[in-house]
Amino acid sequence: MKRVGICAVAQTTYERNKWHQRFQGMALEVLEQLLAATGLDFSEDGGINTTVSCSDDVFDARTISDNAMTDVLGAHFRCEEKVAQEGLQAVYYAAATILSGHTDVVLVMGHAKESQSASRNMITHLAFDPYYTRPVGLDFLAAAGLQARAYGLRSKISEEQLARIVVRARENAAKNDRIQDLAQVTAEEVMASELLADPIRDLHTYPVSDGCVGMILASEERAKTLTDNPVWITGTGNCIDSFFLGDRDYAGNFPLQKAAERAYKRAGITDPAKAFDVAEISDQYAYQLPMWAEGLSLCPENAGPAYMDALGKNHGPAVNPSGGMLAGNPLLLGGLVRAAECALQLKGEAGGRQVPDAKRALAHGVMGPAGQFHSVMVLERD
């Protein structure tokens, strides 16, 4: 099978409130970096003629929000497709577009300004069925609280272990020049923070963030002309669980396991626990990092808490050297940022968070209440 390469990656900083910048301005900042890195333009002969955007109408507070991005994404008479669910799907879509033969170069661009919404909970509340589950006030946080309780009963994870996950995320974020204005915290501060949806506390949640991320994908032939060190997408997989929460096992990892199995099979991976140098996992809440590690087969079932405690001491991958979502990425962009961070690691461009000699990386994205929809991607360099 032909390969698709990630040729260039660019990100804005992720801040709690980019009040001084519209989302078009954030996107232009990223676009200019990508064009400079690859020498591409939007000409009809050999330029970028296909774009996959990632945005959300409710977060952007306007209908058909990608329509306001057309100037930045290549203006008129170009193909532009929008992904409005989980950011890693934008990379998946772009890769499929190239492998189909439709085009040989795709611009991927995702943005979100969570700070301009009155409440993320009110927005995620809209994801639920309007007749049975919205009237009881469900949102992603409430659903995560149910799952965190179920996973805690199964895995016996402690308050102290959850607190250490948050502390570690912020320590890693201090090495990430893309993360701004995020204070360091102690385990005691985490355990004393406000209880939001028992057992989830305020500091267990991903912080409100504004930012933009983009990348250039190309066919194998074009990629080798655009960069000296392309990153190859060698495996992809996704899976969605039942829509109604009552039909699901909160403490189970069914959709993530299936998504991972598909990605690993395509990449020829038989022992995931030893296969990766870097794993970027979308951890919207602290309990999810050990739970998703189990679902990705980085550790056995119920061993997630002990696996987190042993990070840096075991022989597995460096997990979330960027800080992960707990360090501050918008909900919509979680998986897209994870893929971007993996690509930077494999290209040797991750700066202070660089993992030495990284050759293979795992990117993970999740969307929906209590981990309803998962995406997994395997990235490698020559």
RATA-V752404 format. One record per residue. N is the residue number from 1. RES is the residue in one small letter. SS is DSSP state (hx for helix, st for strand, lp for the rest). PHI is phi in whole degrees, 0 to 359 (999 if undefined). OMEGA is omega in radians with two decimals (999 if undefined). Layout:
N:RES:SS:PHI:OMEGA
N:RES:SS:PHI:OMEGA
//
This chain:
1:m:lp:999:3.11
2:k:lp:293:-3.10
3:r:lp:254:3.02
4:v:st:248:-3.11
5:g:st:246:2.95
6:i:st:270:-3.00
7:c:st:266:-3.10
8:a:st:207:-3.13
9:v:st:225:3.06
10:a:st:214:3.11
11:q:st:218:2.88
12:t:lp:282:2.89
13:t:lp:287:3.05
14:y:st:252:-3.05
15:e:st:234:-3.13
16:r:lp:293:-3.12
17:n:lp:201:3.05
18:k:lp:272:-3.08
19:w:lp:297:-3.04
20:h:lp:272:-3.02
21:q:lp:220:3.04
22:r:lp:284:-3.09
23:f:hx:291:3.05
24:q:hx:296:3.11
25:g:hx:292:3.07
26:m:hx:298:-3.11
27:a:hx:294:3.13
28:l:hx:296:3.09
29:e:hx:302:3.13
30:v:hx:289:-3.11
31:l:hx:302:-3.11
32:e:hx:298:3.08
33:q:hx:294:-3.12
34:l:hx:292:3.13
35:l:hx:294:3.12
36:a:hx:295:-3.09
37:a:hx:288:-3.04
38:t:hx:251:-3.06
39:g:lp:76:-3.13
40:l:lp:280:2.97
41:d:lp:216:-3.13
42:f:lp:253:3.12
43:s:lp:291:-3.12
44:e:lp:289:-3.11
45:d:lp:262:3.06
46:g:lp:87:-3.14
47:g:lp:267:3.11
48:i:lp:278:3.10
49:n:lp:238:3.11
50:t:st:223:3.14
51:t:st:229:2.97
52:v:st:244:-3.12
53:s:st:256:3.11
54:c:st:225:-3.13
55:s:lp:202:-3.09
56:d:lp:221:-3.07
57:d:hx:299:-3.08
58:v:hx:287:3.08
59:f:hx:296:3.13
60:d:hx:278:3.10
61:a:lp:60:3.07
62:r:lp:200:3.11
63:t:lp:283:-3.12
64:i:lp:49:-2.99
65:s:hx:296:3.14
66:d:hx:291:3.11
67:n:hx:299:3.14
68:a:hx:283:-3.09
69:m:hx:259:-2.97
70:t:lp:299:3.14
71:d:lp:298:-3.14
72:v:lp:289:-3.03
73:l:lp:270:3.08
74:g:lp:124:3.07
75:a:lp:59:-2.95
76:h:lp:267:3.08
77:f:lp:61:3.04
78:r:lp:230:3.09
79:c:st:276:3.09
80:e:st:227:3.11
81:e:st:246:-3.08
82:k:st:244:2.97
83:v:st:253:-3.08
84:a:lp:237:-3.14
85:q:lp:227:-3.09
86:e:lp:238:-2.94
87:g:lp:301:-3.14
88:l:hx:295:3.09
89:q:hx:294:3.09
90:a:hx:294:3.09
91:v:hx:292:3.10
92:y:hx:302:-3.13
93:y:hx:299:-3.13
94:a:hx:297:3.12
95:a:hx:297:3.12
96:a:hx:296:3.12
97:t:hx:298:3.13
98:i:hx:290:-3.12
99:l:hx:295:3.11
100:s:lp:288:-3.08
101:g:lp:89:-3.10
102:h:lp:294:-3.13
103:t:lp:203:3.13
104:d:lp:241:3.08
105:v:st:218:3.13
106:v:st:227:2.99
107:l:st:267:3.05
108:v:st:249:-3.10
109:m:st:217:3.09
110:g:st:231:3.13
111:h:st:218:3.03
112:a:st:198:3.03
113:k:st:235:-3.12
114:e:hx:293:-3.07
115:s:hx:294:-3.08
116:q:hx:274:3.07
117:s:lp:266:-3.14
118:a:lp:294:-3.09
119:s:lp:199:3.04
120:r:hx:296:-3.13
121:n:hx:296:3.10
122:m:hx:295:3.14
123:i:hx:289:-3.11
124:t:hx:289:3.03
125:h:hx:302:-3.09
126:l:lp:288:-3.14
127:a:lp:283:-3.05
128:f:lp:264:3.09
129:d:lp:304:-3.04
130:p:lp:287:-3.05
131:y:lp:263:-3.00
132:y:lp:246:-3.02
133:t:lp:255:3.05
134:r:lp:295:-3.10
135:p:lp:300:3.12
136:v:lp:268:3.00
137:g:lp:86:-3.12
138:l:lp:292:2.98
139:d:lp:213:-3.08
140:f:hx:297:-3.14
141:l:hx:294:3.14
142:a:hx:297:3.11
143:a:hx:295:3.11
144:a:hx:296:3.09
145:g:hx:298:3.08
146:l:hx:297:-3.13
147:q:hx:290:3.13
148:a:hx:299:3.10
149:r:hx:296:-3.13
150:a:hx:295:3.13
151:y:hx:293:3.11
152:g:hx:298:3.11
153:l:hx:294:-3.12
154:r:hx:283:-3.01
155:s:hx:267:-3.10
156:k:lp:65:3.10
157:i:lp:294:-3.05
158:s:lp:259:3.05
159:e:hx:302:-3.13
160:e:hx:296:3.14
161:q:hx:293:3.07
162:l:hx:298:-3.14
163:a:hx:296:-3.13
164:r:hx:294:3.08
165:i:hx:297:3.14
166:v:hx:293:3.14
167:v:hx:300:3.14
168:r:hx:297:3.13
169:a:hx:301:-3.11
170:r:hx:285:3.04
171:e:hx:294:3.08
172:n:hx:295:-3.13
173:a:hx:297:3.13
174:a:lp:296:3.12
175:k:lp:266:-3.04
176:n:lp:257:-3.08
177:d:lp:288:3.11
178:r:lp:273:-3.13
179:i:st:264:-3.08
180:q:lp:242:2.98
181:d:lp:45:3.09
182:l:lp:244:-3.05
183:a:lp:284:2.98
184:q:lp:286:3.14
185:v:lp:226:3.05
186:t:lp:260:3.09
187:a:hx:300:3.14
188:e:hx:296:3.11
189:e:hx:293:3.11
190:v:hx:297:-3.09
191:m:hx:290:3.13
192:a:hx:264:-3.11
193:s:lp:289:-3.02
194:e:lp:301:3.06
195:l:st:279:-3.07
196:l:st:261:3.12
197:a:st:212:-3.00
198:d:lp:319:0.22
199:p:lp:259:-3.08
200:i:st:279:3.10
201:r:st:257:-3.10
202:d:hx:305:-3.10
203:l:hx:281:3.01
204:h:hx:278:-3.01
205:t:st:260:3.08
206:y:lp:292:-3.07
207:p:lp:285:3.03
208:v:lp:305:-3.06
209:s:lp:216:2.98
210:d:st:240:3.09
211:g:st:175:-3.11
212:c:st:216:-3.14
213:v:st:217:3.12
214:g:st:209:3.09
215:m:st:204:3.05
216:i:st:252:3.04
217:l:st:251:-3.13
218:a:st:210:3.02
219:s:st:298:-3.09
220:e:hx:303:-3.12
221:e:hx:295:-3.13
222:r:hx:289:-3.10
223:a:hx:303:-3.09
224:k:hx:289:3.06
225:t:hx:267:-3.06
226:l:hx:260:-3.12
227:t:lp:204:3.09
228:d:lp:275:-3.09
229:n:lp:221:3.10
230:p:lp:292:3.05
231:v:st:251:-3.03
232:w:st:264:3.03
233:i:st:273:-3.04
234:t:st:252:3.13
235:g:st:202:3.09
236:t:st:221:3.08
237:g:st:194:3.04
238:n:st:211:3.13
239:c:st:197:-3.14
240:i:st:241:3.12
241:d:lp:270:-3.13
242:s:lp:300:-3.12
243:f:lp:290:-3.08
244:f:lp:280:-3.10
245:l:hx:301:-3.11
246:g:hx:293:3.12
247:d:hx:267:-3.00
248:r:lp:243:3.01
249:d:lp:267:-3.07
250:y:lp:304:-3.06
251:a:lp:273:-3.11
252:g:lp:268:-3.11
253:n:lp:239:-3.03
254:f:hx:310:-3.06
255:p:hx:293:3.12
256:l:hx:291:3.12
257:q:hx:300:-3.14
258:k:hx:293:3.11
259:a:hx:299:-3.14
260:a:hx:295:3.12
261:e:hx:304:-3.12
262:r:hx:294:3.14
263:a:hx:294:-3.13
264:y:hx:295:-3.14
265:k:hx:298:-3.14
266:r:hx:293:-3.14
267:a:hx:270:3.14
268:g:lp:73:-3.10
269:i:lp:263:3.14
270:t:lp:249:-3.14
271:d:lp:228:-3.05
272:p:hx:302:-3.09
273:a:hx:299:-3.10
274:k:hx:243:-2.97
275:a:hx:274:-2.94
276:f:lp:245:3.00
277:d:lp:267:-3.13
278:v:st:223:3.01
279:a:st:227:3.07
280:e:st:254:-3.01
281:i:lp:246:-3.13
282:s:lp:282:-3.09
283:d:lp:247:3.12
284:q:lp:292:3.11
285:y:st:223:-3.01
286:a:hx:301:-3.09
287:y:hx:296:-3.04
288:q:hx:288:-3.09
289:l:hx:299:3.06
290:p:hx:293:-3.13
291:m:hx:294:3.13
292:w:hx:291:3.08
293:a:hx:301:3.08
294:e:hx:294:-3.12
295:g:hx:296:3.11
296:l:lp:276:-3.13
297:s:lp:63:3.00
298:l:lp:283:3.07
299:c:lp:207:-3.14
300:p:lp:291:3.08
301:e:lp:300:-3.12
302:n:lp:73:3.12
303:a:lp:262:-3.10
304:g:hx:303:3.14
305:p:hx:300:3.12
306:a:hx:294:3.12
307:y:hx:297:3.10
308:m:hx:297:3.14
309:d:hx:297:-3.05
310:a:lp:265:-3.14
311:l:lp:304:-3.09
312:g:lp:91:3.13
313:k:lp:250:3.14
314:n:lp:270:-3.08
315:h:lp:255:3.12
316:g:lp:274:-3.11
317:p:lp:288:2.95
318:a:st:287:-3.05
319:v:st:265:3.11
320:n:lp:50:3.06
321:p:lp:297:3.10
322:s:lp:285:-2.99
323:g:lp:107:3.12
324:g:lp:71:3.13
325:m:hx:292:3.10
326:l:hx:297:3.09
327:a:hx:270:3.03
328:g:lp:115:2.90
329:n:lp:229:3.11
330:p:lp:300:-3.14
331:l:hx:310:-3.05
332:l:hx:296:-3.01
333:l:hx:260:-3.01
334:g:hx:311:-3.10
335:g:hx:290:3.10
336:l:hx:295:3.09
337:v:hx:294:3.10
338:r:hx:298:3.10
339:a:hx:294:3.12
340:a:hx:297:3.13
341:e:hx:294:3.09
342:c:hx:297:-3.14
343:a:hx:297:3.10
344:l:hx:298:3.11
345:q:hx:298:-3.09
346:l:hx:288:3.08
347:k:hx:276:-3.11
348:g:lp:75:-3.06
349:e:lp:242:-3.05
350:a:lp:268:3.04
351:g:hx:61:-3.07
352:g:hx:293:3.13
353:r:hx:257:-3.05
354:q:lp:296:3.01
355:v:lp:269:-3.06
356:p:lp:300:2.99
357:d:lp:53:3.13
358:a:lp:286:-3.10
359:k:lp:244:-3.12
360:r:st:221:-3.07
361:a:st:224:3.14
362:l:st:241:3.07
363:a:st:246:-3.07
364:h:st:227:3.06
365:g:st:228:-3.14
366:v:st:215:3.11
367:m:st:211:3.13
368:g:lp:94:-3.10
369:p:lp:292:3.06
370:a:lp:53:3.06
371:g:lp:65:-3.09
372:q:lp:290:-3.01
373:f:st:234:-3.10
374:h:st:239:3.04
375:s:st:230:-3.12
376:v:st:227:3.14
377:m:st:221:3.09
378:v:st:255:-3.12
379:l:st:238:-3.11
380:e:st:217:2.99
381:r:lp:240:3.13
382:d:lp:294:999
//
